[in-house]
Amino acid sequence: MRIFTRYILGEVTSHALIGGALFTFVIFMRDMGPILELVVRNSASLADVAKIFLYMLPNVLTVTIPMAVLVGILLGLSRLASDSEVTAMRACGVGVLSFVRIVAIMAAAGWMLGLVNTMYVAPKATAALLQLEDSLKDSQASFEVQPRVFYEDFRNYVLYVQDVRAGSTASLWHRVFLADLTQPASPLITTAEQAVVINGGNQSLHMRLRDGQQHQIAANDPDQYNISTFGEMDLPIQISTQDDIHLGRSDSPILAASNRDLLVRSRMAGPGNNGADSRAALIELNKRLSYPAACLVLMLVAVPLGLSSKRGGKSTGFVLTIVLVFVYYTFSSIGVALTRQQKVPVILGVWGANIIFALAGWMLLRQMARGGVTLHVFSSIGMGISKVVNRFSRKDPAHDLHALHSSAVMRARRALNSRFPLILDDYVMREFLTNFAVVLLCFVMLSLVFSFFELLGDIIRNRTALVTVGDYLLNLIPYMIYQLAPLCVLIAVLITFGVLNRSSELTAMKATGTSIYRIVTPVLVVAALIALSLFAFDQFYLPGANRRQEALRSVIKGKPAQTFLRPDRKWIFGDQAAGEPGRIFYYQFFDPDHDVFANLTVFEFQPDSFVLQRRIFASSAHWDASSNQWIFEHGWQRTFSGETTASYQPFAVSSFPDIRQPPSYFKKEVRPAQEMNYGELSHYISDLRQSGFDTIRLRVQLNLKLADPLIALVMAVLGVPFALSMGKRGSLTGIAVAIGVAIAFWVVSGTFEAMGNVNTLPVMVAAWSPDLLFTFIGSYLLLRMPT
């Protein structure tokens, strides 16, 4: 019995560790980008980023530990059942309760680990994370200003710089335009040929301006206009408090509370809130106990389902894992939401999912011991999945292997020819595509479950129709396919060649004289086709699906109908031809439907310098389509010569033919990069850059639209040598290797992308370096493989 115990525990524990690592990786992937950007902005050291990951991990493990126990039991027992090992064990006298007792050892270990995590480690980590967030706020003042971009993140200031030269301790700016908006109707304008800028600490910058002017006008009297020049002037600027990167959850303060604090708060109602604080504390305290207990109740359901999955094997186990995780956390989230709305008692709402699964597990165990219809329905899932998989895969492996041996000479001759594809190529491609499709399907389903959990509270609170939720999830699938396909290529390569190696089919292929490079060629060809398909997918279908899912997400979140038009942008740099003056437009209101400005000011600069030569103000301006020009009303025009006003001309109605920007120039749209294809994004960037908007992130995304699809081919090149070096250790080892390689790639890729976003690296380098680096590593390892 001890041998059986060690064997079964080893099987379920290995699957649990891999499953837990996979689930944790999927959850962490969503927060990796903002965290890595802290490093490249010098807002946080590598030690701080390591602390952030470490402090976030316990809250993630609160969810993934029960999932790991569930997937370990289902996949482990499903594998034993599919190989008839469960039948052999039961013939030796190992009953259902014996399996429960053995598996309960791992479930109890998961429960104790989860209990320590939720009761002690997670609150401490959340409190430390909050302290770290506060300490990072000041360090984010090291602000890298980009050239030809309007910055409105300064308190009461708008900044525009034509050229920036960043240094280690200071930055040198050329041709600076600074507007003090303490009085928005009459901003104080400062221009300078250059400025030396250093970090002043405490969310501030210290500027030393040189060779500049200041223009000031009285708000109630346009005749009072003052111009002053300076050779050198010091000016501190306070950076406004920006939206911090939310490293924790929205309810993180209560997550950081100690158990004693929660217990005290749960016994006393808060003043004026009808005990809302007391109820929230009681809910959190029960959640810390109920989530670890999920390891035990999920074990009761997983054992009979795993033992009955005789036909589907691991594929059935993985599908059942996703279904059970979805059902459990749906019941749990609904119960917690009803509890917060005071519709059900706290104990029933928080522990309801555990009670339901405990009863279901007890019934399934009884039916397995006595025989029943319910368990037979679950076991038939394996047969259905097996039929679907076999429809795309080979029908008789033994026959294929025999055919491979019988035609050895013919294959060897054909392998020397350039004809493609051969029978061997078709065989390898079918294996690879089958594994790719199954893995992609499982990953998309898993991601949909996580997305549904994220929105479940909003769905209940806003009473969103299930049709809307289903439509959102359907439109989310294309984005998930695009994001997950490269990782699925890597796993499919590792599984395909791992299985071929374990079954000695790879040895048989090499015995025909076929080089290992020729064997992997069809997989690389298919990976290249997948990369091209992903690019085409992003060009023609994905942007529309992303727009639809973002609109539906706003509905689920209870947000108003979203518009991408931003007429509230008040500063725009006009297009400037060679030898013509540059212009900055400032307005307090713009009606894009009727093409009307309110309180419009035009600042005109000399072509060869940044000296203000003319300033136009109009209380209103509208576009005249017949003459194709703007009609300015109730305003004035000033021209300048050095420190003096050369002319002052008030007007009731006037037009300026040299101002040729049409209304469409001012109707800029804010559109995320994922909602445009390559051509649309390229045109959008050109349009925004001309108007003085920050486009550095968009230019990184433009290059990533070409680089990201190629990750599928990079993963194939990288996966082949790892798969061939695994020997006969099986697909489970392949998945473990895939997780490690994927983590390494996405950390490197996210770091380079973040460095590109803050202009630390050139855009091309930031987007393409991860692909080139990992392609080189994969090619080097592949060339070193014995052929």
C-alpha positions in Angstrom: 0.0 0.0 0.0 2.9 2.3 0.7 4.1 1.8 -2.9 0.6 2.8 -4.2 0.5 5.8 -1.9 3.9 7.1 -3.1 3.1 6.4 -6.7 -0.3 8.2 -6.7 0.9 11.1 -4.6 3.9 11.5 -7.0 1.5 11.6 -10.0 -1.0 14.1 -8.6 1.7 16.3 -6.9 3.7 16.7 -10.1 0.6 17.8 -12.1 -0.5 20.1 -9.2 2.9 21.9 -9.2 2.8 22.4 -13.0 -0.8 23.5 -13.0 -0.2 25.9 -10.1 2.8 27.4 -11.9 0.7 27.8 -15.1 -2.2 29.5 -13.4 0.0 31.8 -11.5 1.9 32.8 -14.7 -1.4 33.5 -16.5 -2.5 35.8 -13.7 0.8 37.6 -13.4 1.1 38.3 -17.1 -1.6 41.0 -16.9 0.4 43.1 -14.4 3.9 42.5 -15.7 4.0 45.5 -18.1 3.3 48.3 -15.6 5.6 46.8 -13.1 8.6 46.5 -15.5 8.0 50.1 -16.6 8.9 51.2 -13.0 12.4 49.8 -13.6 13.1 51.5 -16.9 11.7 54.8 -15.6 14.2 54.6 -12.7 11.2 54.9 -10.5 12.1 51.6 -8.8 15.2 49.6 -8.4 15.5 45.9 -9.4 15.2 45.1 -5.7 12.0 47.1 -5.4 10.5 45.3 -8.5 11.5 41.9 -7.0 9.7 43.0 -3.8 6.6 44.0 -5.8 6.4 40.5 -7.4 7.1 38.9 -4.1 4.4 41.0 -2.3 1.8 40.3 -5.0 2.4 36.6 -5.1 0.5 35.7 -1.8 -2.8 37.2 -3.0 -2.4 35.3 -6.3 -1.7 32.1 -4.5 -4.9 32.5 -2.5 -6.8 31.6 -5.7 -4.3 29.4 -7.5 -3.5 26.9 -4.6 -7.0 25.4 -4.7 -6.9 25.4 -8.5 -3.5 23.6 -8.4 -4.9 20.9 -6.0 -7.9 20.4 -8.3 -5.9 20.2 -11.5 -3.3 17.9 -9.9 -6.0 15.4 -8.8 -8.0 15.5 -12.0 -5.0 15.2 -14.4 -3.1 12.7 -12.2 -6.1 10.4 -11.7 -7.3 10.9 -15.3 -3.9 9.7 -16.6 -3.9 6.7 -14.3 -7.5 5.9 -15.4 -6.8 6.3 -19.1 -3.8 3.9 -18.9 -6.0 1.3 -17.0 -3.7 1.7 -13.9 -6.7 2.6 -11.7 -8.5 -0.7 -12.8 -5.4 -2.7 -11.9 -5.1 -1.0 -8.5 -8.8 -1.6 -7.7 -8.3 -5.2 -8.7 -5.6 -5.4 -6.1 -8.0 -4.2 -3.5 -7.5 -0.4 -3.5 -11.0 1.0 -3.0 -12.4 4.4 -3.7 -12.0 5.5 -0.1 -8.4 4.5 -0.3 -7.9 6.8 -3.2 -9.6 9.5 -1.2 -7.3 8.9 1.8 -4.2 9.0 -0.4 -5.1 12.1 -2.3 -6.3 13.8 0.9 -2.7 14.0 2.0 -1.9 16.5 -0.8 -5.2 18.3 -0.4 -4.5 18.7 3.4 -1.1 20.0 2.6 -2.6 22.5 0.2 -5.2 23.5 2.8 -2.6 24.1 5.4 -0.3 26.0 3.0 -3.3 28.1 1.8 -4.4 28.8 5.4 -0.9 30.0 6.4 -0.9 32.2 3.2 -4.3 33.8 3.7 -4.2 34.2 7.5 -0.6 35.5 7.8 1.5 35.9 4.7 -1.0 37.6 2.4 -2.0 40.4 4.9 1.6 41.1 5.7 2.5 41.2 2.0 -0.3 43.5 1.1 0.6 45.9 3.9 4.2 45.9 2.7 3.0 46.5 -0.9 1.1 49.5 0.2 4.1 51.0 2.0 6.2 50.3 -1.1 3.7 52.1 -3.3 3.8 55.1 -1.1 7.6 55.2 -1.2 7.7 54.9 -5.0 5.4 58.0 -5.5 8.2 60.5 -4.9 10.7 58.6 -7.1 8.3 58.9 -10.0 9.1 62.6 -10.2 12.1 61.7 -12.4 10.1 62.8 -15.4 11.4 62.2 -18.9 9.9 64.9 -21.1 9.7 64.0 -24.8 10.2 66.6 -27.6 7.3 68.2 -29.5 4.8 66.9 -27.0 2.3 69.0 -24.9 2.5 68.0 -21.2 -0.3 68.9 -19.0 0.8 66.8 -16.0 2.3 69.8 -14.3 0.3 71.7 -11.7 -1.2 74.8 -13.5 1.4 74.6 -16.3 1.4 73.3 -19.9 4.9 72.6 -21.3 6.1 72.2 -24.9 9.7 71.5 -25.8 11.1 71.2 -29.4 14.3 69.3 -28.5 15.4 67.3 -25.5 18.9 66.1 -24.6 18.7 63.9 -21.5 21.6 63.5 -19.1 22.3 61.4 -16.1 21.7 64.2 -13.5 20.1 66.9 -15.7 18.4 67.4 -19.0 18.9 70.2 -21.6 15.8 71.5 -23.3 15.9 73.7 -26.4 13.1 76.0 -27.5 10.7 75.9 -24.5 7.1 77.1 -24.5 5.5 77.3 -21.0 2.0 78.4 -20.2 1.0 79.3 -16.7 -2.8 78.5 -16.5 -3.4 79.9 -13.0 -5.9 82.1 -14.9 -6.9 80.0 -17.9 -8.5 82.9 -19.8 -5.3 84.9 -19.8 -2.3 82.5 -19.5 1.2 83.8 -18.6 3.4 82.7 -21.5 7.1 82.0 -21.1 9.4 81.2 -24.0 13.1 80.4 -23.8 15.8 79.2 -26.2 17.0 76.6 -23.7 16.6 75.3 -20.2 18.7 73.2 -17.8 16.3 70.9 -15.8 17.1 68.9 -12.7 14.9 66.8 -10.4 13.9 69.0 -7.5 12.6 66.2 -5.4 9.2 66.0 -3.8 7.4 65.7 -7.1 9.0 68.8 -8.6 11.3 69.9 -11.4 13.7 72.9 -11.2 14.3 74.7 -14.5 16.9 77.3 -15.3 15.6 79.2 -18.4 17.9 81.2 -20.6 17.4 83.8 -23.4 13.6 84.1 -23.1 10.5 86.3 -22.9 7.4 86.5 -20.8 4.0 87.7 -22.2 1.3 88.6 -19.8 -2.1 90.1 -20.5 -4.9 91.3 -18.1 -8.0 89.1 -18.3 -10.4 92.0 -18.1 -8.5 94.4 -20.2 -6.7 93.2 -23.4 -5.1 96.7 -23.8 -2.8 95.9 -20.8 -0.1 93.7 -22.3 3.3 93.3 -20.7 6.5 91.8 -22.3 9.6 91.2 -20.4 12.9 89.5 -21.5 15.4 87.7 -19.4 18.9 86.3 -19.8 18.5 83.7 -17.1 15.6 82.8 -14.8 15.0 80.0 -12.3 11.6 78.4 -12.2 10.4 75.4 -10.1 7.4 73.4 -11.4 5.3 71.1 -9.3 4.2 67.8 -10.8 0.6 67.0 -10.3 -0.3 63.8 -8.5 -0.8 61.4 -11.3 -2.8 58.2 -11.3 -0.5 55.7 -9.6 0.1 52.3 -11.0 -2.3 50.1 -9.0 -0.1 47.3 -7.9 -2.7 45.9 -5.5 -6.5 45.4 -5.6 -9.0 48.1 -4.9 -9.9 46.7 -1.5 -6.2 46.3 -0.5 -6.6 48.3 2.8 -8.9 45.6 4.2 -6.7 42.9 2.7 -3.8 44.3 4.7 -5.6 44.2 8.0 -4.4 41.7 10.5 -6.7 38.9 11.7 -7.0 40.5 15.2 -7.9 43.9 13.6 -10.6 42.2 11.4 -12.0 40.4 14.4 -12.3 43.6 16.4 -13.8 45.5 13.5 -16.3 42.7 12.8 -17.7 43.0 16.4 -18.4 46.8 16.2 -20.6 48.6 13.7 -19.1 51.6 12.1 -20.8 55.0 12.9 -23.3 56.1 10.3 -22.8 53.2 7.9 -25.2 50.6 9.3 -22.4 48.3 10.2 -20.9 48.2 6.6 -17.4 48.3 7.9 -18.2 45.5 10.4 -19.8 43.4 7.7 -16.8 43.9 5.3 -14.4 42.8 8.0 -16.4 39.7 8.8 -16.6 38.8 5.1 -12.9 39.2 4.7 -12.2 37.1 7.8 -14.4 34.3 6.5 -12.9 34.5 3.0 -9.4 33.9 4.6 -10.8 30.6 6.0 -13.0 29.5 3.2 -10.6 29.8 0.2 -8.0 27.4 1.7 -10.8 25.0 2.6 -11.6 24.8 -1.1 -8.7 22.4 -1.4 -10.6 19.8 0.6 -14.0 20.2 -1.0 -12.6 20.3 -4.5 -10.7 17.1 -3.7 -14.0 15.4 -2.9 -15.4 16.2 -6.3 -12.1 15.7 -8.2 -11.4 12.1 -7.0 -14.6 10.4 -8.5 -14.4 12.5 -11.6 -10.7 11.8 -12.2 -11.2 8.0 -11.6 -14.1 7.9 -14.0 -12.3 9.7 -16.9 -11.2 6.5 -18.6 -11.3 7.6 -22.2 -10.3 11.2 -22.4 -7.1 11.1 -20.2 -5.5 14.4 -19.5 -7.6 16.3 -22.0 -10.7 15.4 -20.0 -9.0 16.3 -16.7 -8.0 19.8 -18.0 -11.5 20.5 -19.3 -13.1 19.4 -16.1 -10.6 21.6 -14.2 -11.7 24.7 -16.1 -15.4 23.8 -15.7 -15.1 23.1 -11.9 -13.0 26.3 -11.3 -15.6 28.3 -13.2 -18.5 26.9 -11.3 -16.8 27.1 -7.9 -15.6 30.7 -8.1 -18.9 31.8 -9.8 -20.8 30.4 -6.8 -18.3 32.0 -4.4 -18.3 35.4 -6.1 -22.1 35.5 -6.2 -22.3 34.5 -2.6 -19.9 37.2 -1.5 -21.7 39.8 -3.6 -25.1 38.8 -2.1 -23.5 39.0 1.3 -22.2 42.5 0.8 -25.7 43.5 -0.3 -27.0 42.1 2.9 -29.3 39.6 1.1 -27.8 36.5 2.7 -26.0 35.8 6.0 -22.2 36.1 5.9 -21.6 32.4 6.7 -24.0 31.2 4.0 -22.7 33.6 1.3 -19.0 33.1 1.8 -19.1 29.4 2.6 -21.9 28.5 0.2 -19.7 27.3 -2.6 -17.8 25.0 -0.2 -21.0 23.6 1.1 -22.4 22.9 -2.4 -19.2 21.2 -3.6 -18.9 19.2 -0.4 -22.4 17.8 -0.9 -21.7 17.2 -4.6 -18.4 15.3 -3.8 -20.2 13.2 -1.1 -22.9 12.2 -3.6 -20.4 11.4 -6.4 -18.3 9.2 -4.0 -21.5 7.3 -3.0 -22.4 6.8 -6.6 -18.9 5.6 -7.5 -19.0 3.1 -4.7 -22.5 1.9 -5.6 -22.8 2.8 -9.3 -25.0 5.6 -10.6 -26.1 7.6 -13.6 -24.6 11.0 -12.6 -21.0 9.8 -12.6 -21.6 8.0 -15.9 -22.6 11.3 -17.5 -19.3 12.9 -16.4 -17.2 10.0 -17.5 -18.8 10.1 -21.0 -17.1 13.6 -21.4 -13.8 11.8 -21.9 -15.2 9.7 -24.7 -16.5 12.8 -26.5 -13.2 14.7 -26.1 -11.3 11.7 -27.2 -13.4 11.4 -30.4 -12.8 15.1 -31.2 -9.1 14.8 -30.7 -8.8 11.6 -32.7 -10.7 13.1 -35.6 -7.7 15.4 -36.2 -5.0 13.0 -35.2 -3.8 9.7 -36.5 -6.3 6.9 -36.3 -3.9 4.0 -35.7 -0.4 4.9 -34.3 0.9 1.3 -34.7 -0.1 1.3 -38.4 1.6 4.6 -38.9 4.8 3.4 -37.3 4.8 0.2 -39.3 4.3 2.2 -42.5 7.2 4.3 -41.5 9.5 1.3 -41.2 8.3 -0.4 -44.3 9.0 2.5 -46.5 12.4 3.5 -45.0 14.3 3.5 -48.3 11.6 5.5 -50.1 11.5 8.1 -47.4 15.3 8.4 -47.3 15.4 9.1 -51.0 12.5 11.6 -50.8 14.2 13.3 -47.9 17.1 14.2 -50.1 14.8 15.8 -52.6 13.3 19.3 -52.3 9.7 18.1 -52.6 7.4 19.3 -49.8 5.4 18.1 -48.1 6.2 14.4 -48.0 4.2 11.8 -46.0 6.6 12.3 -43.1 5.9 16.1 -43.2 2.2 15.5 -43.2 2.5 13.2 -40.2 4.5 15.6 -38.1 2.4 18.6 -39.1 -0.8 16.7 -38.1 0.7 15.9 -34.7 1.8 19.5 -34.2 -1.5 21.1 -35.3 -3.5 18.8 -33.1 -1.5 19.6 -30.0 -1.6 23.3 -30.9 -5.3 23.4 -31.3 -6.0 21.5 -28.1 -3.6 23.7 -26.0 -4.9 26.9 -27.6 -8.5 25.8 -26.8 -7.7 25.0 -23.2 -5.8 28.3 -22.7 -8.5 30.4 -24.2 -11.1 28.7 -22.0 -8.9 29.3 -18.9 -8.5 33.0 -19.8 -12.2 33.4 -20.4 -12.8 32.0 -16.9 -10.4 34.5 -15.3 -12.0 37.4 -17.3 -15.5 36.3 -16.2 -14.3 36.3 -12.5 -12.9 39.8 -12.9 -16.3 41.2 -14.2 -18.6 39.1 -12.1 -19.0 41.7 -9.4 -19.9 44.4 -12.0 -22.3 42.0 -13.7 -24.2 41.4 -10.4 -24.0 45.1 -9.3 -25.2 46.5 -12.7 -27.5 43.6 -13.4 -26.0 43.2 -16.9 -27.9 40.9 -19.2 -26.2 37.5 -19.8 -26.5 38.1 -23.6 -24.3 41.2 -23.2 -21.8 39.2 -21.1 -21.8 36.4 -23.7 -21.3 38.8 -26.6 -18.4 40.4 -24.7 -16.7 37.1 -24.1 -17.1 36.1 -27.7 -15.5 39.3 -28.9 -12.7 38.8 -26.4 -11.8 35.4 -27.8 -9.9 36.8 -30.9 -7.7 39.0 -28.7 -6.9 36.0 -26.5 -6.1 33.9 -29.5 -3.7 36.5 -30.8 -2.0 36.9 -27.4 -1.8 33.2 -26.5 -1.0 31.6 -29.9 2.9 32.0 -29.5 2.9 30.4 -26.1 0.7 27.6 -27.5 3.2 27.1 -30.4 6.0 26.6 -27.9 4.0 24.1 -25.8 2.8 22.2 -28.9 6.4 21.9 -30.2 7.6 20.6 -26.8 4.7 18.1 -26.6 4.9 16.9 -30.2 8.6 16.1 -30.2 8.5 14.9 -26.6 5.9 12.3 -27.5 7.7 11.3 -30.7 10.9 10.9 -28.7 9.2 8.9 -26.0 7.5 6.5 -28.4 10.8 6.0 -30.3 9.2 7.3 -33.5 11.8 10.0 -33.7 14.5 7.3 -33.6 12.7 5.5 -36.4 12.6 8.6 -38.6 16.4 9.2 -38.0 17.0 5.5 -38.9 15.7 6.2 -42.4 18.5 8.7 -42.9 16.4 11.7 -42.4 18.2 14.6 -40.7 16.7 16.1 -37.6 16.6 19.5 -39.4 14.5 17.9 -42.1 12.1 16.4 -39.5 11.5 19.8 -37.8 11.1 21.7 -41.1 7.3 21.1 -41.4 6.8 22.5 -37.8 8.9 25.6 -38.6 6.9 26.0 -41.9 3.6 25.7 -40.0 4.8 28.2 -37.3 5.7 30.7 -40.0 2.3 30.3 -41.5 0.7 30.9 -38.0 2.8 34.0 -37.7 1.6 35.3 -41.1 -2.0 34.4 -40.1 -1.7 36.3 -36.9 -0.5 39.4 -38.8 -3.4 39.1 -41.3 -5.7 38.5 -38.3 -4.5 41.7 -36.7 -4.8 43.6 -40.0 -8.4 42.6 -41.0 -10.4 41.3 -38.1 -8.9 41.9 -34.6 -9.2 45.7 -34.4 -13.0 45.6 -35.0 -13.4 42.8 -32.4 -11.4 44.8 -29.9 -13.6 47.9 -30.5 -16.7 45.8 -29.9 -15.4 44.1 -26.8 -14.2 47.5 -25.3 -17.7 49.0 -25.9 -19.4 46.0 -24.3 -16.9 46.1 -21.3 -18.0 49.7 -20.7 -21.6 48.5 -20.6 -20.8 45.8 -18.1 -18.8 48.2 -16.0 -21.8 50.6 -16.0 -19.8 53.4 -17.8 -21.5 55.8 -20.1 -21.2 55.3 -23.9 -17.6 55.8 -24.8 -16.5 58.2 -27.5 -13.0 58.4 -28.8 -13.2 62.0 -29.9 -11.3 64.3 -27.7 -12.4 67.9 -28.4 -11.2 68.8 -24.9 -7.6 68.8 -26.0 -6.8 72.5 -25.7 -3.2 72.7 -27.1 -2.3 71.7 -30.6 0.8 72.6 -32.6 -0.1 73.4 -36.2 1.5 71.9 -39.2 4.6 73.9 -40.3 6.1 74.0 -43.8 9.7 75.0 -44.4 10.3 78.7 -44.0 6.8 79.3 -42.5 6.2 80.4 -38.9 5.2 77.8 -36.3 1.8 78.1 -34.5 0.4 76.8 -31.3 -3.4 76.8 -30.9 -5.0 77.2 -27.5 -8.7 77.1 -26.9 -11.1 76.7 -24.0 -13.9 74.9 -26.0 -14.3 73.4 -29.4 -17.6 72.1 -30.9 -16.6 69.4 -33.4 -20.2 69.1 -34.7 -20.5 72.7 -35.8 -16.7 73.5 -36.1 -16.8 76.4 -33.6 -14.1 77.6 -31.2 -14.6 79.6 -28.0 -11.8 81.7 -26.6 -9.2 80.8 -29.2 -5.6 82.0 -29.0 -3.0 81.5 -31.8 0.7 81.9 -30.8 2.9 82.5 -33.9 6.7 82.0 -33.7 9.5 83.1 -36.0 10.5 80.4 -38.5 14.1 80.3 -37.5 13.7 80.7 -33.7 11.2 80.3 -30.9 10.5 84.0 -30.5 6.8 85.0 -30.4 6.1 87.3 -33.3 2.3 87.4 -33.4 -0.6 86.6 -31.1 -4.2 86.4 -32.1 -7.2 86.1 -29.8 -10.9 85.7 -30.7 -13.8 85.0 -28.3 -15.2 82.8 -31.0 -14.2 81.4 -34.4 -16.1 79.3 -36.9 -15.3 77.6 -40.2 -16.6 79.1 -43.4 -16.9 76.2 -45.9 -17.5 78.6 -48.9 -14.2 80.4 -48.4 -12.3 77.5 -46.7 -11.0 79.6 -43.9 -11.7 80.4 -40.2 -13.7 83.5 -39.4 -12.5 85.1 -36.1 -15.0 87.2 -34.1 -14.6 89.8 -31.3 -10.9 89.6 -30.8 -7.5 91.3 -31.4 -4.2 90.8 -33.1 -0.7 91.8 -31.7 2.6 91.7 -33.4 5.9 91.9 -31.5 9.4 93.3 -32.1 11.8 92.4 -29.4 10.4 93.7 -26.0 7.8 96.0 -27.6 4.4 95.5 -29.2 4.8 96.6 -32.9 1.0 96.7 -33.5 -2.3 96.1 -31.8 -5.5 95.6 -33.9 -8.8 94.8 -32.3 -11.5 93.5 -34.6 -15.2 92.5 -34.6 -14.8 90.1 -37.5 -11.7 89.1 -39.3 -10.0 86.2 -41.2 -6.4 85.2 -41.5 -5.8 83.3 -44.8 -2.3 82.1 -43.7 -4.0 80.0 -41.0 -4.9 77.0 -43.2 -5.6 74.2 -40.8 -9.1 72.8 -41.6 -11.6 71.6 -38.8 -10.5 68.0 -39.3 -7.1 68.9 -38.1 -8.5 69.6 -34.6 -10.6 66.6 -34.5 -8.1 64.2 -33.1 -9.2 60.8 -31.9 -7.9 58.8 -29.0 -7.7 55.3 -30.3 -5.8 52.4 -28.6 -3.3 50.7 -30.8 -5.0 47.4 -30.5 -8.1 48.9 -32.2 -6.2 49.8 -35.4 -4.3 47.8 -38.0 -0.8 48.7 -39.1 -1.8 51.2 -41.8 -4.3 53.0 -39.6 -1.9 53.2 -36.7 0.9 54.5 -38.9 -1.4 57.3 -40.3 -2.7 58.0 -36.8 0.9 58.5 -35.4 1.8 60.8 -38.2 -1.2 62.9 -37.6 -0.6 63.1 -33.8 3.1 63.9 -34.1 2.4 66.8 -36.3 0.0 68.2 -33.7 2.5 67.9 -30.8 1.1 64.8 -29.1 3.1 62.1 -27.4 3.4 59.1 -29.8 6.4 57.2 -28.4 4.2 54.4 -27.0 2.2 54.2 -30.3 5.4 53.9 -32.3 6.5 51.0 -30.1 3.1 49.4 -30.7 3.4 50.0 -34.5 6.7 48.0 -34.6 5.2 45.3 -32.3 2.4 44.8 -34.8 5.1 43.3 -37.1 7.3 41.8 -34.3 4.6 40.1 -32.2 3.2 37.7 -34.8 6.8 36.5 -35.5 7.0 35.4 -31.8 5.2 32.2 -33.0 8.1 31.3 -35.3 10.6 32.4 -32.6 8.9 30.0 -30.1 9.1 27.1 -32.5 12.8 27.7 -33.2 13.4 28.0 -29.4 11.2 25.0 -28.5 12.7 22.4 -30.8 16.1 22.0 -29.1 14.5 21.9 -25.7 12.0 19.3 -26.9 14.8 17.1 -28.3 16.9 17.4 -25.2 14.1 16.2 -22.9 14.7 12.6 -23.9 11.7 10.4 -22.8 10.5 12.5 -19.9 7.1 13.1 -21.5 4.7 16.0 -22.2 4.5 17.1 -18.5 8.2 18.0 -18.5 7.6 19.9 -21.8 4.9 22.0 -20.2 7.2 22.8 -17.3 10.0 23.8 -19.7 7.5 25.9 -21.7 6.5 27.8 -18.6 10.1 28.6 -17.8 10.9 29.7 -21.4 7.7 31.7 -21.6 8.5 33.5 -18.4 12.0 34.4 -19.6 10.8 35.6 -22.9 7.9 37.7 -21.6 10.0 39.3 -18.9 12.7 40.3 -21.5 10.0 41.4 -24.0 8.1 43.4 -21.4 11.3 45.1 -20.2 12.4 46.1 -23.7 8.8 47.4 -24.5 8.8 49.4 -21.3 12.2 50.9 -22.1 10.9 51.8 -25.5 7.8 53.4 -24.0 9.9 55.8 -21.9 12.4 56.4 -24.8 15.3 54.7 -23.0 15.8 52.6 -26.1 15.1 53.4 -29.8 11.7 52.2 -30.9 13.1 49.6 -33.4 15.5 48.1 -30.8 12.8 47.9 -28.1 10.3 46.1 -30.4 12.6 43.7 -32.3 15.4 42.9 -29.8 13.5 40.1 -27.9 12.7 38.3 -31.2 16.2 38.6 -32.5 17.8 37.6 -29.1 15.7 34.5 -28.6 15.9 33.5 -32.3 19.7 33.6 -31.9 19.5 31.4 -28.8 17.2 28.9 -30.4 19.2 28.7 -33.6 22.4 28.2 -31.6 21.0 25.4 -29.6 19.4 23.8 -32.6 22.7 23.8 -34.6 24.4 22.1 -31.7 21.9 19.2 -31.7 23.2 15.9 -33.1 21.5 15.3 -36.4 
